[in-house]
Protein backbone atom coordinates (compact mmCIF):
# COMPACT_ATOMS: atom_id res chain seq x y z
CA UNK A 1 0.00 0.00 0.00
CA UNK A 2 1.39 3.39 -1.04
CA UNK A 3 -0.04 6.54 0.55
CA UNK A 4 0.70 9.97 -0.95
CA UNK A 5 0.60 12.69 1.69
CA UNK A 6 0.79 12.63 5.48
CA UNK A 7 -1.99 15.05 6.34
CA UNK A 8 -4.97 13.85 8.38
CA UNK A 9 -6.35 11.78 5.46
CA UNK A 10 -3.06 9.90 4.96
CA UNK A 11 -2.46 9.54 8.69
CA UNK A 12 -5.91 8.13 9.45
CA UNK A 13 -5.70 5.83 6.44
CA UNK A 14 -2.48 4.41 7.89
CA UNK A 15 -3.94 4.09 11.41
CA UNK A 16 -6.96 2.16 10.08
CA UNK A 17 -4.76 -0.18 8.03
CA UNK A 18 -2.48 -0.83 11.01
CA UNK A 19 -5.53 -1.69 13.11
CA UNK A 20 -7.46 -3.80 10.59
CA UNK A 21 -4.79 -5.03 8.13
CA UNK A 22 -1.67 -5.45 10.29
CA UNK A 23 0.06 -7.70 7.74
CA UNK A 24 -0.12 -5.10 4.97
CA UNK A 25 3.13 -3.31 4.18
CA UNK A 26 2.63 0.47 4.14
CA UNK A 27 4.77 3.15 2.51
CA UNK A 28 3.94 6.82 3.07
CA UNK A 29 5.62 9.47 0.93
CA UNK A 30 5.53 13.14 1.96
CA UNK A 31 7.04 16.08 0.09
CA UNK A 32 7.50 18.03 3.33
CA UNK A 33 9.43 17.38 6.53
CA UNK A 34 8.76 15.45 9.71
CA UNK A 35 6.77 17.40 12.26
CA UNK A 36 9.69 18.27 14.56
CA UNK A 37 11.58 19.82 11.61
CA UNK A 38 8.71 21.99 10.37
CA UNK A 39 9.52 25.61 11.13
CA UNK A 40 8.41 28.81 9.41
CA UNK A 41 11.03 31.59 9.22
CA UNK A 42 8.21 34.13 9.01
CA UNK A 43 6.73 33.08 12.36
CA UNK A 44 9.24 34.86 14.57
CA UNK A 45 10.14 38.03 12.65
CA UNK A 46 8.61 40.58 10.31
CA UNK A 47 10.88 39.56 7.47
CA UNK A 48 8.15 38.33 5.17
CA UNK A 49 7.66 34.94 3.58
CA UNK A 50 10.92 33.24 2.56
CA UNK A 51 9.00 31.23 -0.07
CA UNK A 52 10.29 27.88 1.12
CA UNK A 53 9.67 25.00 -1.30
CA UNK A 54 7.65 23.22 -0.13
CA UNK A 55 6.03 25.60 2.34
CA UNK A 56 6.58 24.33 5.88
CA UNK A 57 3.19 25.71 6.90
CA UNK A 58 1.38 23.58 4.31
CA UNK A 59 3.57 20.52 3.72
CA UNK A 60 4.93 17.95 6.13
CA UNK A 61 3.65 15.50 8.72
CA UNK A 62 0.17 16.52 9.83
CA UNK A 63 -0.50 18.61 6.72
CA UNK A 64 -1.63 22.22 6.82
CA UNK A 65 -3.82 21.45 9.85
CA UNK A 66 -0.85 20.66 12.08
CA UNK A 67 0.32 24.26 11.81
CA UNK A 68 -3.15 25.76 12.02
CA UNK A 69 -5.25 26.26 15.12
CA UNK A 70 -6.21 22.61 15.65
CA UNK A 71 -10.01 22.86 15.73
CA UNK A 72 -12.13 19.73 15.42
CA UNK A 73 -15.64 20.69 14.35
CA UNK A 74 -18.52 18.47 15.46
CA UNK A 75 -20.97 19.34 12.71
CA UNK A 76 -22.13 17.83 9.44
CA UNK A 77 -22.98 21.26 8.04
CA UNK A 78 -19.48 22.71 7.68
CA UNK A 79 -16.23 21.66 6.07
CA UNK A 80 -17.51 20.32 2.77
CA UNK A 81 -20.35 18.23 1.40
CA UNK A 82 -19.59 14.67 2.47
CA UNK A 83 -23.21 14.42 3.63
CA UNK A 84 -24.24 14.53 -0.05
CA UNK A 85 -22.16 11.41 -0.67
CA UNK A 86 -22.75 9.25 2.41
CA UNK A 87 -25.70 10.82 4.20
CA UNK A 88 -25.81 13.00 7.30
CA UNK A 89 -26.27 10.19 9.84
CA UNK A 90 -23.28 8.19 8.56
CA UNK A 91 -21.16 11.33 8.42
CA UNK A 92 -21.94 12.13 12.06
CA UNK A 93 -20.94 8.59 13.04
CA UNK A 94 -17.58 9.06 11.30
CA UNK A 95 -17.03 12.48 12.90
CA UNK A 96 -17.55 10.95 16.35
CA UNK A 97 -15.25 8.04 15.46
CA UNK A 98 -12.43 10.31 14.30
CA UNK A 99 -12.88 12.60 17.31
CA UNK A 100 -12.52 9.62 19.65
CA UNK A 101 -9.22 8.74 17.98
CA UNK A 102 -7.94 12.28 18.47
CA UNK A 103 -8.79 11.89 22.17
CA UNK A 104 -6.86 8.62 22.30
CA UNK A 105 -3.76 10.46 21.05
CA UNK A 106 -3.96 13.32 23.52
CA UNK A 107 -6.54 15.87 22.33
CA UNK A 108 -8.09 17.87 25.22
CA UNK A 109 -11.43 16.66 26.54
CA UNK A 110 -13.03 20.11 26.75
CA UNK A 111 -15.72 20.93 24.17
CA UNK A 112 -16.70 24.50 23.30
CA UNK A 113 -19.93 25.82 21.83
CA UNK A 114 -22.51 23.58 23.51
CA UNK A 115 -26.07 24.65 22.77
CA UNK A 116 -27.26 27.35 25.18
CA UNK A 117 -29.63 30.31 25.32
CA UNK A 118 -26.94 32.68 23.99
CA UNK A 119 -26.59 30.63 20.82
CA UNK A 120 -30.35 30.73 20.25
CA UNK A 121 -30.31 34.51 20.75
CA UNK A 122 -27.60 34.97 18.13
CA UNK A 123 -29.32 32.55 15.76
CA UNK A 124 -32.52 34.63 15.96
CA UNK A 125 -30.60 37.90 15.50
CA UNK A 126 -28.79 36.48 12.47
CA UNK A 127 -32.08 35.35 10.92
CA UNK A 128 -33.52 38.86 11.21
CA UNK A 129 -30.51 40.23 9.30
CA UNK A 130 -30.75 37.58 6.59
CA UNK A 131 -27.90 35.35 7.78
CA UNK A 132 -27.88 31.73 8.81
CA UNK A 133 -26.01 30.82 11.97
CA UNK A 134 -24.78 27.22 12.11
CA UNK A 135 -24.29 26.19 15.74
CA UNK A 136 -21.56 23.66 16.35
CA UNK A 137 -19.41 22.12 19.02
CA UNK A 138 -15.64 22.50 18.73
CA UNK A 139 -12.71 20.71 20.31
CA UNK A 140 -9.80 23.16 20.23
CA UNK A 141 -6.30 21.75 20.47
CA UNK A 142 -4.51 24.96 19.51
CA UNK A 143 -1.48 24.93 17.25
CA UNK A 144 0.80 23.66 20.00
CA UNK A 145 -1.64 20.93 21.05
CA UNK A 146 -2.23 19.85 17.47
CA UNK A 147 1.50 19.38 16.95
CA UNK A 148 1.68 17.18 20.06
CA UNK A 149 -1.25 15.01 18.94
CA UNK A 150 0.11 14.61 15.41
CA UNK A 151 3.50 13.76 16.94
CA UNK A 152 1.91 10.94 18.96
CA UNK A 153 0.27 9.56 15.82
CA UNK A 154 3.64 9.76 14.06
CA UNK A 155 5.32 7.65 16.73
CA UNK A 156 2.57 5.03 16.43
CA UNK A 157 2.70 4.79 12.63
CA UNK A 158 6.49 4.86 12.50
CA UNK A 159 6.54 1.44 14.19
CA UNK A 160 4.48 -0.11 11.39
CA UNK A 161 5.17 1.84 8.20
CA UNK A 162 7.98 3.13 6.01
CA UNK A 163 7.67 6.94 6.05
CA UNK A 164 9.71 8.86 3.49
CA UNK A 165 9.93 12.61 3.93
CA UNK A 166 11.00 15.16 1.32
CA UNK A 167 9.87 12.69 -1.32
CA UNK A 168 7.45 13.83 -3.99
CA UNK A 169 5.09 11.72 -6.08
CA UNK A 170 5.40 11.96 -9.83
CA UNK A 171 2.93 9.43 -11.24
CA UNK A 172 0.62 6.63 -10.18
CA UNK A 173 1.30 3.70 -12.51
CA UNK A 174 -1.68 1.66 -13.69
CA UNK A 175 -1.84 -1.34 -16.00
CA UNK A 176 -5.10 -2.84 -17.23
CA UNK A 177 -7.15 -1.01 -14.62
CA UNK A 178 -4.99 -2.13 -11.70
CA UNK A 179 -2.42 -0.13 -9.77
CA UNK A 180 1.17 -1.27 -10.24
CA UNK A 181 2.95 1.28 -8.12
CA UNK A 182 4.04 4.82 -7.55
CA UNK A 183 6.88 6.70 -9.22
CA UNK A 184 8.65 9.46 -7.30
CA UNK A 185 10.21 12.61 -8.73
CA UNK A 186 13.56 11.07 -7.88
CA UNK A 187 12.89 8.22 -10.32
CA UNK A 188 12.24 5.53 -7.71
CA UNK A 189 9.48 3.05 -8.44
CA UNK A 190 7.54 1.94 -5.35
CA UNK A 191 5.69 -1.27 -6.19
CA UNK A 192 2.22 -1.29 -4.68
CA UNK A 193 -1.02 -3.10 -5.26
CA UNK A 194 -3.01 -0.19 -3.86
CA UNK A 195 -2.46 3.56 -3.83
CA UNK A 196 -4.21 6.24 -1.80
CA UNK A 197 -3.68 9.79 -3.08
CA UNK A 198 -4.25 12.31 -0.29
CA UNK A 199 -1.95 15.22 -1.14
CA UNK A 200 -4.11 17.95 0.40
CA UNK A 201 -4.28 21.57 -0.68
CA UNK A 202 -0.61 21.80 -1.60
CA UNK A 203 -1.02 18.88 -4.01
CA UNK A 204 -4.33 19.70 -5.64
CA UNK A 205 -2.83 20.42 -9.05
CA UNK A 206 -0.88 17.15 -9.00
CA UNK A 207 -4.05 15.24 -8.12
CA UNK A 208 -5.96 16.98 -10.91
CA UNK A 209 -3.26 16.02 -13.43
CA UNK A 210 -3.31 12.40 -12.26
CA UNK A 211 -7.08 12.26 -12.61
CA UNK A 212 -6.88 13.51 -16.20
CA UNK A 213 -3.97 11.21 -17.08
CA UNK A 214 -5.78 8.16 -15.70
CA UNK A 215 -9.16 9.19 -17.21
CA UNK A 216 -10.85 9.32 -13.82
CA UNK A 217 -14.29 10.89 -13.63
CA UNK A 218 -14.13 14.26 -11.87
CA UNK A 219 -16.48 17.08 -11.00
CA UNK A 220 -15.64 20.77 -10.81
CA UNK A 221 -15.35 21.93 -7.22
CA UNK A 222 -16.58 25.18 -5.74
CA UNK A 223 -14.18 28.11 -6.06
CA UNK A 224 -13.79 30.10 -2.85
CA UNK A 225 -12.49 33.63 -3.38
CA UNK A 226 -12.31 36.09 -0.52
CA UNK A 227 -10.38 38.02 2.08
CA UNK A 228 -9.19 37.62 5.64
CA UNK A 229 -10.62 40.27 7.93
CA UNK A 230 -8.77 41.46 11.03
CA UNK A 231 -10.56 43.46 13.74
CA UNK A 232 -10.04 44.33 17.41
CA UNK A 233 -10.83 41.24 19.46
CA UNK A 234 -13.34 43.18 21.59
CA UNK A 235 -15.66 43.70 18.60
CA UNK A 236 -16.67 40.04 18.43
CA UNK A 237 -15.81 39.04 22.00
CA UNK A 238 -19.42 38.39 23.01
CA UNK A 239 -20.24 36.14 20.07
CA UNK A 240 -16.89 34.36 20.50
CA UNK A 241 -17.71 33.69 24.16
CA UNK A 242 -21.18 32.41 23.26
CA UNK A 243 -20.34 30.33 20.18
CA UNK A 244 -16.53 30.01 20.27
CA UNK A 245 -16.44 29.28 16.52
CA UNK A 246 -19.28 31.15 14.77
CA UNK A 247 -20.20 29.89 11.30
CA UNK A 248 -22.38 32.34 9.40
CA UNK A 249 -23.79 32.11 5.87
CA UNK A 250 -25.19 35.01 3.89
CA UNK A 251 -26.59 35.26 0.36
CA UNK A 252 -25.83 38.58 -1.29
CA UNK A 253 -28.80 40.63 -2.46
CA UNK A 254 -27.18 41.79 -5.67
CA UNK A 255 -25.82 38.49 -7.00
CA UNK A 256 -27.43 35.88 -4.71
CA UNK A 257 -23.93 34.48 -4.09
CA UNK A 258 -23.15 32.45 -0.98
CA UNK A 259 -20.76 34.24 1.39
CA UNK A 260 -19.55 32.42 4.48
CA UNK A 261 -17.62 33.36 7.57
CA UNK A 262 -14.97 30.71 7.99
CA UNK A 263 -11.92 29.96 10.16
CA UNK A 264 -12.64 32.31 13.06
CA UNK A 265 -9.60 33.01 15.24
CA UNK A 266 -10.30 35.03 18.41
CA UNK A 267 -7.08 36.59 19.67
CA UNK A 268 -5.29 34.99 16.72
CA UNK A 269 -2.79 35.95 14.05
CA UNK A 270 -2.81 36.21 10.26
CA UNK A 271 -0.21 34.02 8.57
CA UNK A 272 1.15 33.66 5.03
CA UNK A 273 1.40 30.50 2.94
CA UNK A 274 3.33 29.79 -0.25
CA UNK A 275 2.73 27.17 -2.90
CA UNK A 276 2.68 26.93 -6.69
CA UNK A 277 4.52 30.29 -6.84
CA UNK A 278 1.68 32.15 -5.12
CA UNK A 279 1.43 33.74 -1.69
CA UNK A 280 -1.84 33.48 0.21
CA UNK A 281 -3.04 34.17 3.74
CA UNK A 282 -4.52 32.07 6.48
CA UNK A 283 -5.24 32.54 10.15
CA UNK A 284 -4.55 30.63 13.31
CA UNK A 285 -5.02 30.87 17.03
CA UNK A 286 -3.23 29.36 19.97
CA UNK A 287 -4.86 27.68 22.93
CA UNK A 288 -2.77 29.44 25.58
CA UNK A 289 -1.81 32.86 24.21
CA UNK A 290 -3.82 35.63 22.58
CA UNK A 291 -3.29 38.83 20.58
CA UNK A 292 -5.39 42.00 20.65
CA UNK A 293 -6.95 41.07 17.27
CA UNK A 294 -9.46 38.58 15.95
CA UNK A 295 -9.41 37.40 12.34
CA UNK A 296 -11.70 35.40 10.09
CA UNK A 297 -12.13 34.60 6.41
CA UNK A 298 -15.01 35.82 4.27
CA UNK A 299 -15.33 33.58 1.23
CA UNK A 300 -17.60 33.84 -1.79
CA UNK A 301 -18.39 30.37 -3.16
CA UNK A 302 -19.01 29.92 -6.87
CA UNK A 303 -19.62 26.71 -8.76
CA UNK A 304 -18.90 27.17 -12.45
CA UNK A 305 -20.66 25.14 -15.12
CA UNK A 306 -19.68 24.03 -18.62
CA UNK A 307 -17.71 24.98 -20.60
CA UNK A 308 -15.52 26.22 -17.71
CA UNK A 309 -13.66 23.41 -15.93
CA UNK A 310 -10.54 25.03 -14.44
CA UNK A 311 -11.57 26.16 -10.93
CA UNK A 312 -8.05 25.79 -9.49
CA UNK A 313 -6.50 27.84 -12.29
CA UNK A 314 -9.11 30.56 -11.80
CA UNK A 315 -8.32 30.93 -8.10
CA UNK A 316 -4.60 30.94 -8.79
CA UNK A 317 -4.98 33.63 -11.45
CA UNK A 318 -6.68 36.01 -9.01
CA UNK A 319 -4.09 35.30 -6.32
CA UNK A 320 -1.17 35.90 -8.68
CA UNK A 321 -2.75 39.21 -9.71
CA UNK A 322 -3.03 40.26 -6.06
CA UNK A 323 0.59 39.22 -5.44
CA UNK A 324 1.75 41.31 -8.38
CA UNK A 325 -0.19 44.39 -7.25
CA UNK A 326 0.94 44.20 -3.64
CA UNK A 327 4.41 42.69 -3.82
CA UNK A 328 3.03 39.76 -1.85
CA UNK A 329 0.08 39.82 0.52
CA UNK A 330 -2.09 42.97 0.27
CA UNK A 331 -3.48 44.70 3.37
CA UNK A 332 -6.09 47.46 3.10
CA UNK A 333 -8.22 49.50 5.49
CA UNK A 334 -11.93 49.04 4.93
CA UNK A 335 -12.38 52.83 4.68
CA UNK A 336 -9.86 53.02 1.85
CA UNK A 337 -11.53 50.14 0.02
CA UNK A 338 -14.95 51.80 0.32
CA UNK A 339 -13.61 55.15 -0.92
CA UNK A 340 -11.69 53.69 -3.83
CA UNK A 341 -8.31 54.60 -2.36
CA UNK A 342 -5.16 52.57 -2.13
CA UNK A 343 -3.98 52.04 1.45
CA UNK A 344 -0.54 53.37 2.32
CA UNK A 345 1.78 52.74 5.26
CA UNK A 346 0.70 56.08 6.73
CA UNK A 347 -3.00 55.21 6.49
CA UNK A 348 -2.44 51.76 7.97
CA UNK A 349 -0.48 53.37 10.83
CA UNK A 350 -3.50 55.58 11.64
CA UNK A 351 -5.75 52.54 11.99
CA UNK A 352 -6.52 51.28 15.52
CA UNK A 353 -6.04 47.75 14.15
CA UNK A 354 -2.36 46.81 13.93
CA UNK A 355 -1.93 43.97 11.41
CA UNK A 356 -0.47 40.79 12.89
CA UNK A 357 1.14 40.04 9.52
CA UNK A 358 3.65 42.93 9.45
CA UNK A 359 5.12 41.87 6.11
CA UNK A 360 1.81 42.57 4.31
CA UNK A 361 1.99 45.29 1.67
CA UNK A 362 -0.52 48.20 1.68
CA UNK A 363 -2.49 48.19 -1.56
CA UNK A 364 -5.91 48.16 -3.22
CA UNK A 365 -7.90 44.94 -3.28
CA UNK A 366 -10.37 46.31 -5.84
CA UNK A 367 -7.72 45.92 -8.55
CA UNK A 368 -7.45 42.19 -7.82
CA UNK A 369 -10.86 40.92 -6.70
CA UNK A 370 -13.65 40.62 -9.27
CA UNK A 371 -16.45 43.15 -8.73
CA UNK A 372 -18.98 40.40 -8.08
CA UNK A 373 -16.91 38.95 -5.24
CA UNK A 374 -16.00 42.32 -3.75
CA UNK A 375 -19.61 43.51 -3.79
CA UNK A 376 -20.79 40.36 -1.99
CA UNK A 377 -18.01 40.63 0.62
CA UNK A 378 -18.89 44.25 1.41
CA UNK A 379 -22.55 43.27 1.76
CA UNK A 380 -21.60 40.53 4.21
CA UNK A 381 -19.48 42.96 6.26
CA UNK A 382 -22.42 45.35 6.57
CA UNK A 383 -24.70 42.48 7.63
CA UNK A 384 -22.14 41.35 10.20
CA UNK A 385 -21.97 44.89 11.51
CA UNK A 386 -25.65 44.65 12.45
CA UNK A 387 -24.96 41.45 14.37
CA UNK A 388 -21.66 42.63 15.91
CA UNK A 389 -21.39 46.43 15.77
CA UNK A 390 -17.90 47.51 14.82
CA UNK A 391 -17.10 44.80 12.27
CA UNK A 392 -17.60 47.26 9.40
CA UNK A 393 -15.83 50.14 11.13
CA UNK A 394 -13.88 52.33 8.71
C-alpha positions in Angstrom: 0.0 0.0 0.0 1.4 3.4 -1.0 0.0 6.5 0.6 0.7 10.0 -0.9 0.6 12.7 1.7 0.8 12.6 5.5 -2.0 15.0 6.3 -5.0 13.8 8.4 -6.3 11.8 5.5 -3.1 9.9 5.0 -2.5 9.5 8.7 -5.9 8.1 9.5 -5.7 5.8 6.4 -2.5 4.4 7.9 -3.9 4.1 11.4 -7.0 2.2 10.1 -4.8 -0.2 8.0 -2.5 -0.8 11.0 -5.5 -1.7 13.1 -7.5 -3.8 10.6 -4.8 -5.0 8.1 -1.7 -5.5 10.3 0.1 -7.7 7.7 -0.1 -5.1 5.0 3.1 -3.3 4.2 2.6 0.5 4.1 4.8 3.2 2.5 3.9 6.8 3.1 5.6 9.5 0.9 5.5 13.1 2.0 7.0 16.1 0.1 7.5 18.0 3.3 9.4 17.4 6.5 8.8 15.4 9.7 6.8 17.4 12.3 9.7 18.3 14.6 11.6 19.8 11.6 8.7 22.0 10.4 9.5 25.6 11.1 8.4 28.8 9.4 11.0 31.6 9.2 8.2 34.1 9.0 6.7 33.1 12.4 9.2 34.9 14.6 10.1 38.0 12.6 8.6 40.6 10.3 10.9 39.6 7.5 8.2 38.3 5.2 7.7 34.9 3.6 10.9 33.2 2.6 9.0 31.2 -0.1 10.3 27.9 1.1 9.7 25.0 -1.3 7.7 23.2 -0.1 6.0 25.6 2.3 6.6 24.3 5.9 3.2 25.7 6.9 1.4 23.6 4.3 3.6 20.5 3.7 4.9 17.9 6.1 3.7 15.5 8.7 0.2 16.5 9.8 -0.5 18.6 6.7 -1.6 22.2 6.8 -3.8 21.5 9.8 -0.8 20.7 12.1 0.3 24.3 11.8 -3.1 25.8 12.0 -5.3 26.3 15.1 -6.2 22.6 15.6 -10.0 22.9 15.7 -12.1 19.7 15.4 -15.6 20.7 14.3 -18.5 18.5 15.5 -21.0 19.3 12.7 -22.1 17.8 9.4 -23.0 21.3 8.0 -19.5 22.7 7.7 -16.2 21.7 6.1 -17.5 20.3 2.8 -20.3 18.2 1.4 -19.6 14.7 2.5 -23.2 14.4 3.6 -24.2 14.5 0.0 -22.2 11.4 -0.7 -22.7 9.2 2.4 -25.7 10.8 4.2 -25.8 13.0 7.3 -26.3 10.2 9.8 -23.3 8.2 8.6 -21.2 11.3 8.4 -21.9 12.1 12.1 -20.9 8.6 13.0 -17.6 9.1 11.3 -17.0 12.5 12.9 -17.6 10.9 16.3 -15.3 8.0 15.5 -12.4 10.3 14.3 -12.9 12.6 17.3 -12.5 9.6 19.7 -9.2 8.7 18.0 -7.9 12.3 18.5 -8.8 11.9 22.2 -6.9 8.6 22.3 -3.8 10.5 21.0 -4.0 13.3 23.5 -6.5 15.9 22.3 -8.1 17.9 25.2 -11.4 16.7 26.5 -13.0 20.1 26.7 -15.7 20.9 24.2 -16.7 24.5 23.3 -19.9 25.8 21.8 -22.5 23.6 23.5 -26.1 24.6 22.8 -27.3 27.4 25.2 -29.6 30.3 25.3 -26.9 32.7 24.0 -26.6 30.6 20.8 -30.3 30.7 20.2 -30.3 34.5 20.8 -27.6 35.0 18.1 -29.3 32.5 15.8 -32.5 34.6 16.0 -30.6 37.9 15.5 -28.8 36.5 12.5 -32.1 35.3 10.9 -33.5 38.9 11.2 -30.5 40.2 9.3 -30.7 37.6 6.6 -27.9 35.4 7.8 -27.9 31.7 8.8 -26.0 30.8 12.0 -24.8 27.2 12.1 -24.3 26.2 15.7 -21.6 23.7 16.3 -19.4 22.1 19.0 -15.6 22.5 18.7 -12.7 20.7 20.3 -9.8 23.2 20.2 -6.3 21.8 20.5 -4.5 25.0 19.5 -1.5 24.9 17.2 0.8 23.7 20.0 -1.6 20.9 21.1 -2.2 19.8 17.5 1.5 19.4 16.9 1.7 17.2 20.1 -1.3 15.0 18.9 0.1 14.6 15.4 3.5 13.8 16.9 1.9 10.9 19.0 0.3 9.6 15.8 3.6 9.8 14.1 5.3 7.6 16.7 2.6 5.0 16.4 2.7 4.8 12.6 6.5 4.9 12.5 6.5 1.4 14.2 4.5 -0.1 11.4 5.2 1.8 8.2 8.0 3.1 6.0 7.7 6.9 6.1 9.7 8.9 3.5 9.9 12.6 3.9 11.0 15.2 1.3 9.9 12.7 -1.3 7.5 13.8 -4.0 5.1 11.7 -6.1 5.4 12.0 -9.8 2.9 9.4 -11.2 0.6 6.6 -10.2 1.3 3.7 -12.5 -1.7 1.7 -13.7 -1.8 -1.3 -16.0 -5.1 -2.8 -17.2 -7.1 -1.0 -14.6 -5.0 -2.1 -11.7 -2.4 -0.1 -9.8 1.2 -1.3 -10.2 2.9 1.3 -8.1 4.0 4.8 -7.6 6.9 6.7 -9.2 8.7 9.5 -7.3 10.2 12.6 -8.7 13.6 11.1 -7.9 12.9 8.2 -10.3 12.2 5.5 -7.7 9.5 3.1 -8.4 7.5 1.9 -5.4 5.7 -1.3 -6.2 2.2 -1.3 -4.7 -1.0 -3.1 -5.3 -3.0 -0.2 -3.9 -2.5 3.6 -3.8 -4.2 6.2 -1.8 -3.7 9.8 -3.1 -4.3 12.3 -0.3 -1.9 15.2 -1.1 -4.1 18.0 0.4 -4.3 21.6 -0.7 -0.6 21.8 -1.6 -1.0 18.9 -4.0 -4.3 19.7 -5.6 -2.8 20.4 -9.1 -0.9 17.2 -9.0 -4.0 15.2 -8.1 -6.0 17.0 -10.9 -3.3 16.0 -13.4 -3.3 12.4 -12.3 -7.1 12.3 -12.6 -6.9 13.5 -16.2 -4.0 11.2 -17.1 -5.8 8.2 -15.7 -9.2 9.2 -17.2 -10.8 9.3 -13.8 -14.3 10.9 -13.6 -14.1 14.3 -11.9 -16.5 17.1 -11.0 -15.6 20.8 -10.8 -15.4 21.9 -7.2 -16.6 25.2 -5.7 -14.2 28.1 -6.1 -13.8 30.1 -2.9 -12.5 33.6 -3.4 -12.3 36.1 -0.5 -10.4 38.0 2.1 -9.2 37.6 5.6 -10.6 40.3 7.9 -8.8 41.5 11.0 -10.6 43.5 13.7 -10.0 44.3 17.4 -10.8 41.2 19.5 -13.3 43.2 21.6 -15.7 43.7 18.6 -16.7 40.0 18.4 -15.8 39.0 22.0 -19.4 38.4 23.0 -20.2 36.1 20.1 -16.9 34.4 20.5 -17.7 33.7 24.2 -21.2 32.4 23.3 -20.3 30.3 20.2 -16.5 30.0 20.3 -16.4 29.3 16.5 -19.3 31.2 14.8 -20.2 29.9 11.3 -22.4 32.3 9.4 -23.8 32.1 5.9 -25.2 35.0 3.9 -26.6 35.3 0.4 -25.8 38.6 -1.3 -28.8 40.6 -2.5 -27.2 41.8 -5.7 -25.8 38.5 -7.0 -27.4 35.9 -4.7 -23.9 34.5 -4.1 -23.2 32.4 -1.0 -20.8 34.2 1.4 -19.5 32.4 4.5 -17.6 33.4 7.6 -15.0 30.7 8.0 -11.9 30.0 10.2 -12.6 32.3 13.1 -9.6 33.0 15.2 -10.3 35.0 18.4 -7.1 36.6 19.7 -5.3 35.0 16.7 -2.8 35.9 14.1 -2.8 36.2 10.3 -0.2 34.0 8.6 1.1 33.7 5.0 1.4 30.5 2.9 3.3 29.8 -0.2 2.7 27.2 -2.9 2.7 26.9 -6.7 4.5 30.3 -6.8 1.7 32.1 -5.1 1.4 33.7 -1.7 -1.8 33.5 0.2 -3.0 34.2 3.7 -4.5 32.1 6.5 -5.2 32.5 10.2 -4.5 30.6 13.3 -5.0 30.9 17.0 -3.2 29.4 20.0 -4.9 27.7 22.9 -2.8 29.4 25.6 -1.8 32.9 24.2 -3.8 35.6 22.6 -3.3 38.8 20.6 -5.4 42.0 20.6 -7.0 41.1 17.3 -9.5 38.6 16.0 -9.4 37.4 12.3 -11.7 35.4 10.1 -12.1 34.6 6.4 -15.0 35.8 4.3 -15.3 33.6 1.2 -17.6 33.8 -1.8 -18.4 30.4 -3.2 -19.0 29.9 -6.9 -19.6 26.7 -8.8 -18.9 27.2 -12.5 -20.7 25.1 -15.1 -19.7 24.0 -18.6 -17.7 25.0 -20.6 -15.5 26.2 -17.7 -13.7 23.4 -15.9 -10.5 25.0 -14.4 -11.6 26.2 -10.9 -8.0 25.8 -9.5 -6.5 27.8 -12.3 -9.1 30.6 -11.8 -8.3 30.9 -8.1 -4.6 30.9 -8.8 -5.0 33.6 -11.4 -6.7 36.0 -9.0 -4.1 35.3 -6.3 -1.2 35.9 -8.7 -2.8 39.2 -9.7 -3.0 40.3 -6.1 0.6 39.2 -5.4 1.8 41.3 -8.4 -0.2 44.4 -7.2 0.9 44.2 -3.6 4.4 42.7 -3.8 3.0 39.8 -1.9 0.1 39.8 0.5 -2.1 43.0 0.3 -3.5 44.7 3.4 -6.1 47.5 3.1 -8.2 49.5 5.5 -11.9 49.0 4.9 -12.4 52.8 4.7 -9.9 53.0 1.8 -11.5 50.1 0.0 -15.0 51.8 0.3 -13.6 55.2 -0.9 -11.7 53.7 -3.8 -8.3 54.6 -2.4 -5.2 52.6 -2.1 -4.0 52.0 1.4 -0.5 53.4 2.3 1.8 52.7 5.3 0.7 56.1 6.7 -3.0 55.2 6.5 -2.4 51.8 8.0 -0.5 53.4 10.8 -3.5 55.6 11.6 -5.8 52.5 12.0 -6.5 51.3 15.5 -6.0 47.7 14.1 -2.4 46.8 13.9 -1.9 44.0 11.4 -0.5 40.8 12.9 1.1 40.0 9.5 3.6 42.9 9.5 5.1 41.9 6.1 1.8 42.6 4.3 2.0 45.3 1.7 -0.5 48.2 1.7 -2.5 48.2 -1.6 -5.9 48.2 -3.2 -7.9 44.9 -3.3 -10.4 46.3 -5.8 -7.7 45.9 -8.6 -7.5 42.2 -7.8 -10.9 40.9 -6.7 -13.7 40.6 -9.3 -16.4 43.1 -8.7 -19.0 40.4 -8.1 -16.9 38.9 -5.2 -16.0 42.3 -3.8 -19.6 43.5 -3.8 -20.8 40.4 -2.0 -18.0 40.6 0.6 -18.9 44.3 1.4 -22.6 43.3 1.8 -21.6 40.5 4.2 -19.5 43.0 6.3 -22.4 45.3 6.6 -24.7 42.5 7.6 -22.1 41.3 10.2 -22.0 44.9 11.5 -25.6 44.6 12.4 -25.0 41.5 14.4 -21.7 42.6 15.9 -21.4 46.4 15.8 -17.9 47.5 14.8 -17.1 44.8 12.3 -17.6 47.3 9.4 -15.8 50.1 11.1 -13.9 52.3 8.7 
